[in-house]
């Protein structure tokens, strides 16, 4: 009976941990925008960053200091020069979506994106969409 009780407590603890979450939402409008998001720990981490400006820079690190259960990151940038970096380490799934839209003089336009993903037991998925006008 005691074994059953402790097994139930362990399952409950795992279920509770699976529901825990790190959540970040960043919205920036300005000439120069910079965002750095770091999420660590045995939780589900989600991050959303939106930037509108001339120069945009976004960095999202999830589970790189202490692995997460699952990671989800979305970055949307509209500007002349856009840079986005995403690093994800999870026991489960990693998903990353980066959308960059540059405008202005062609010689100045630049979109740069980098994604690094490590999944122990899950699936990695990454989508990068870049448009220059």
N, C-alpha and C positions, 0 to 999 in steps of 0.2 A: 504494500500500500504506500509506504514511504517513497519507494522508487517511482511509482506512478505519480505521486505528488510532485517530486522534484523534476521529473520529466515534463510535467505540465507547466511548471514554473519556467523551465528552460525554453519551451516552445512559446510561451507568452512573452518572455523577454526578447526572443528573436522576432516575434511578430511586432512588438512595440518598436524595436530598433528599425524594422523595415518601414514603419510609418513615419519615422523622424525625417526631417528634411531641412536642408539649407536652401533658402530661396533669395535671389537677388534680382532686382529690377532697376536698371539705370537708364535715364533719358537725359541727353545733353544736347543743347542748342547753343552754339557760340562760334566764334571765329576759330579757336583752337580747342579741341576736346580731348581729354585723356581719361581713360577709365582702367582701373586695375581691380579685378575681382579674384579673391582666393577663397575657396571652400574646401574644407577638409573634414574627415571623420566618417565613421561608419553610418552614413545617412544617404538619402537620395538628394542629390544636389542639382538645382536648376538655376540657370542664370540667363537673363535677357538684357541686352545692351543695345540702345538705339542712339545714334549720333548724327547730327546735322551741323555741318560747319565747313570751313575751308580745309582744315587739317584735323583728321580724326585718328586717334590711336586707342585701341582696346586690347587688353590682355585679360584672359580668363583662364585661371588654373583651378582645376577641380580634382581633388584626391591626390595631388602630387606630393603633399606632405604626409597625409594619412589617407589610404585608399577609401573611396566612397563605395556605397552599394551600387548605385546607378548615377550617371551624369548626363545632364542635358544642357546644351549651351546654344544660344542664338545671338548673333551679332548682325546688326543692320547699320550700314554706314552710307551717308550721302555727303560727298565733299569733293574737293579737288584732289587731295591726297588722303588715301585711306589705308590704314594698317591694322590688321587683326591677327592675334595669336591665341590659339586655344590649346591647352594641355589637359589631358584627362586620363586618370587612372582609376579603374573600378574593378570590383569583384564581378559585377554584372555587366550592364550595357553602357556604352558611351555613344551619344549622338551629338553631332555638332553641325550647325548651319550658319554659314557666313554669306551675307549678301552685301556687295560693295558696288556703289554707283558713283562714278566720278564725272565731273563736269568742268567747264572752263577751258582755258587755252590748252590745246593738245599737248604742247611741250611740257606743261606742268602736271598734267593728269597722271595719277599713279594709284593702282590698287595692288596691295600686297597682303597675302593671307598665308598663315602657317598653322597646321593642325597636327598634333601628336596624340595618339591614343594607345592605351594599353588596357586590355581587358583580360582578366584571369579566367573567368568562366563564361563570359557573355559574348556580345556582338558589338563591333565597332561600326559606326556609320557616320560618314562625313559628306556634306554638300557645300560646295563653294560656287557662288555665282558672282561673276564680275562683269560690269558693263562700263565702257568708256564712251563718252559722247564726243 
